[in-house]
Amino acid sequence: MLKTINIIEIIVAVALTVSILLQNRGAGLSGTFGGDFGGYYTKRGFEKFLVAFSVFLSVVFILLAITSLVIANRL
């Protein structure tokens, strides 16, 4: 059981990392050359999905970590 939770936790961690890296913040070198105006804009479409998916994955990751800790302490 613990091994299964650990494998799922690794998969969730990789998916969370990828979803965070796919988000575009516009805070890179492109801002130097006028790539982003720096103003506020509303997230729409895929960008909004990525933010919600990242939040979901982080909650799942935390719950899996707590579950793994509780199971490990019982053994």
C-alpha positions as CSV (number, residue, x, y, z in Angstrom):
1,M,0.0,0.0,0.0
2,L,2.8,2.4,0.9
3,K,4.7,1.6,-2.3
4,T,1.6,2.4,-4.4
5,I,1.0,5.7,-2.6
6,N,4.7,6.6,-3.2
7,I,4.5,5.8,-6.9
8,I,1.3,7.9,-7.3
9,E,3.0,10.7,-5.3
10,I,5.9,10.7,-7.7
11,I,3.6,10.8,-10.8
12,V,1.6,13.7,-9.2
13,A,4.9,15.5,-8.4
14,V,6.1,15.2,-12.1
15,A,2.7,16.4,-13.4
16,L,2.7,19.3,-11.0
17,T,6.2,20.3,-12.1
18,V,5.2,20.2,-15.7
19,S,2.0,22.2,-15.2
20,I,3.9,24.9,-13.3
21,L,6.6,25.1,-16.0
22,L,4.0,25.4,-18.7
23,Q,2.5,28.5,-17.2
24,N,3.7,31.7,-18.9
25,R,4.5,34.5,-16.5
26,G,6.2,36.9,-18.9
27,A,9.0,37.7,-16.4
28,G,11.9,36.5,-18.5
29,L,14.3,38.2,-20.9
30,S,11.4,39.0,-23.2
31,G,10.3,41.8,-20.8
32,T,13.6,43.6,-21.6
33,F,12.7,43.8,-25.3
34,G,9.1,44.8,-24.8
35,G,7.6,41.3,-24.8
36,D,5.1,42.0,-22.0
37,F,3.4,45.2,-21.1
38,G,3.4,44.3,-17.4
39,G,-0.2,45.1,-16.9
40,Y,-3.0,43.0,-15.4
41,Y,-4.9,40.7,-17.6
42,T,-7.5,38.0,-17.1
43,K,-6.4,34.3,-17.5
44,R,-8.5,32.6,-20.1
45,G,-8.7,29.2,-21.8
46,F,-5.8,26.9,-21.3
47,E,-3.9,29.3,-19.0
48,K,-6.9,29.3,-16.6
49,F,-7.1,25.5,-16.8
50,L,-3.3,25.2,-16.0
51,V,-3.7,27.4,-12.9
52,A,-6.7,25.3,-11.6
53,F,-4.9,22.1,-12.5
54,S,-1.8,23.1,-10.6
55,V,-3.9,24.0,-7.5
56,F,-5.6,20.6,-7.8
57,L,-2.4,18.7,-8.2
58,S,-0.8,20.5,-5.2
59,V,-3.7,19.6,-3.0
60,V,-3.6,16.0,-4.1
61,F,0.2,16.0,-3.5
62,I,-0.2,17.3,0.0
63,L,-2.9,14.8,0.8
64,L,-0.8,11.9,-0.5
65,A,2.2,13.1,1.5
66,I,0.1,13.2,4.7
67,T,-1.4,9.8,3.9
68,S,2.0,8.3,3.3
69,L,3.3,9.8,6.6
70,V,0.4,8.3,8.6
71,I,0.8,4.9,7.0
72,A,4.6,4.9,7.5
73,N,4.1,5.8,11.2
74,R,1.7,2.9,11.7
75,L,4.2,0.3,10.4
